[in-house]
Each structure stands twice: as C-alpha cells, then as structure tokens.
C-alpha cells in the first residue's frame, strides 16, 4: 500500500463515524447545555449588523462574521452537497441541514470561550482561538500547540492550494478551447490570483475584513438568488423534491428517478460529513477571527458567529441541495448514480438555460477565492501563536507560493492530507468546548436578557511574549 493510499484510508475512517459521532454529539450536548441557543438566531442576526462602539477589538462584529463566512462558504457548499447527494442519495440533504441546525450551538460555544480567553499583544492587537482557550482556560498549553500546528499546516491545503485549484479548473473549463490554451489560461489565472490575494493579505486582518464585508454578502446573495430562480423554473417538481429528500432520509432505498439506492446509514453519513465539513462548526476555525472582534462581552460575539452556520448550511447548502435534487428529478438524463459530486453538480446546473452555468461558475470562483482569504488569516494566527510575529511575512510569501502551486498541480494527496489534518484539529477544539461547557453555560446565563448589553468587566490581559510565540 502506497503512502497516498494510507493517508486516504485514515482520512476516510476519520471523516466517517468517528468524527460524525464526536461532532454531532457535541452539537446535541451544547444545544441542551446552552438552553437551545438556536432560539436566539434572529436576535443574533440583528446583532451581526449592529456596531458595538467603545469596546476593544481590531474589527467590527460584522467584519469578523463575514471573514469567517468567507472561509466557510466555499466549494463545499456546491461540490460538497453534490458529493453528499451522489453518494448518499437525496436524504443526505436533510441530514446535512440538521447538522446546520444543531451545529449553531457548537459554533456559539467555541466562539464564546475563544473571546473569553483572548489576550492582547503588546501593540494592542487581539489574539484568540482554541489554543488560548486550551492554554488559559484549561491550562493545557501542549494541546493548544497541537491545535495551532494542525491549523497552520492544513490551511495551506484546504484553504489555499485546493481552493486555488478549484478556481483555475473552473476558469479553464469555461474559457479554454484546447489543451494548449488551457495551459495559458491556467498560468494567467494563477498569476492574477497570486497578485490579487497578495494585495489583500499584505494589509492584514483589516484589509481582509474590508474585502470580506464587500464580497461575502454579494456572492452569497447572488448565489441564493440564482438558486431561487432555478427552483422557480423547477416549481413543477418542487413537491416531489421535498418528498424525495424527506422520505429517503428515513427509508432504505432512495427515491428512484436516477438516484442511487441508499441505506439510511449511508444517507446519514454523507449528509453529516459534508455538512460538518461545510460549516466547520466544532473545527475551531471561525473563533480565530471572532476573537479579533469589537464586542462588549463574549456572548454577543458568540451569537454573531453562530449566524455563520445558519447562513452557510441552513440556507446556502439547503438551496444547493434543493436545486440538485429537483434537477435530477426533472431531467432524467442527469446521472445521479455516478458518485461524482462535481460532475453531478455541473450537469444539474447546465440543464438550466442561460443562467445555470454562470451561477455555478461565478459561485464556485467567488466562494473559493474568499476561502483563500479567510483561511490565510486562520493559518497566520496559529503560526504567530507558535513562532511569534516574525513569521508573518514568511507565511504570506509561502501562502502566495501555495496558491500558484495549487493552481498548476494535481492535488489528490495534498487534499487528503489537508482533509485529515482538518479533522484532527477538531479534536483539541472539541475537548476545550466540552471541558469548558460549564463556563459556557454560566456566561450564557450571565449575559441573558437585558444583561446582553453589559460590558465584560474583566480586563483583557497583555501577553508579553506574543511577539516571540510559545515556541519562539
């Protein structure tokens, strides 16, 4: 067995029932521990567009949210949903949606402790994330180091090279007429992407946030509107679509009409796995940027951050799932048996005249580009925790190199390694969430009702060795 086969086997096992049980179990536990925090989702949406003046932080609450969304709303919302349907049948859409509903509680919980245990560097910038919660909240610095290492490394794969490859592949597929022109398109696209990303990340979190605040609402609204138009065109089979999704989630066989036969267990597995991968609830990624937000207490930012899972999975993934299933039912020539999520998604959108392909291409390119920006910040913050601020410029250069390499290389092994590390980084983060669940419940009660407006009276400590890092 080759090294690639070994990595693929371990990755498939980890992203099977072990991670599903751990993450979904945490989602359910934190739902009850927080008193069904999902009930406050509309209050949280209102908070997300409300400025919190005269408080410490590097960026606004909305800026932190859109930066987090820039990394979670990615190719997983399109290709990942297609993979779930291709492998698990239409029922997987329902299970994916449920991971979003319950995952809201875990996103809330991991963000709350990240903000509560954040620190300041000597220049006043905010530092936070699972590593600080593990370090300051649980006094397990070694676990914080493990989390930071896994995140800093896997960011190059899952948030950089894979996303760059997705952008280039889509541009080449739609604008190259031959193999020779394909190579030219690949190089041009790669160079343009390197330059544009470089110009954004050179300005740090404030520059990334400014771009995210403009790009994320536009790309999400454009994609959802496009999906709604397609669903309007497929209105004659919308009832069948919903019936197929619901019935096949609880029956042994999928609903026919081009779908692969699927057990309930398989539909659950692929729906849960792709949903968890898409919204990243429990992964510990979004709290890295949420910790930089201007917020008067940990609960407010936790509420804002949990709306990310709502938008990502409850809305965007559901829209994609409804589009794909309705297209498979309406157009019998779409092969729902292929097991290839990318191919299934491409075929389904191409069935819609004029608007189908542009929606897919613009959606994939903008989602992947924004993910590159969001994951850069995640990786950089973890690298700074480990090695100090001296690593920032090196990390920027390596990130740009990663974009170019990802654009021109085959990435099967890179993808599997990054996917594996992404799953592993969830383990120390979930440990922090579970062991600090009493703190989370207490803080949730402390800032309930009118007390949500209260300022946290605990001074944010200054970390004197921030410039050096824990390993510097």
Secondary structure, DSSP 4 states (H G I P E B T S, - for coil): --HHHHHHHHHHHIIIIIHHHHHHHHHHHHHHHTT-GGGGHHHHHHHHTS---SS--SB-HHHHHHHHHHHHSSGGGTHHHHHHHHHH-THHHHHHHHHHHHHHHHHHHHHHHHHHT-EE-TTS-EE-SHHHIIIIIT--HHHHHHHHHHHHHHHHIIIIIHHHHHHHHHHHHHH--SHHHHHHHHHHHHHHHHHHHHHHHTTHHHHHHHHHHHHHHHHHHHHHHHHHHHHHHTGGGHHHHHHHHHHHTSSSS---TTPPP--HHHHHHHHHHHHHHHH-TTTS-HHHHHTTB--SSHHHHHHHHHHHHIIIIIIIIHHHHHHHHHHHHH-TTS-TTS--HHHHHHHHHHTSTTHHHHHHHHHHHHHHHHHHHHHHHHHHHHHHHHH-GGGHHHHHHHHHHHHHHHHHS--HHHHHHHHHHHHHHHHHHHHHHHHTHHHHHHHHHHT-GGGGGPPP-SPPPB-TTTTT-TT-
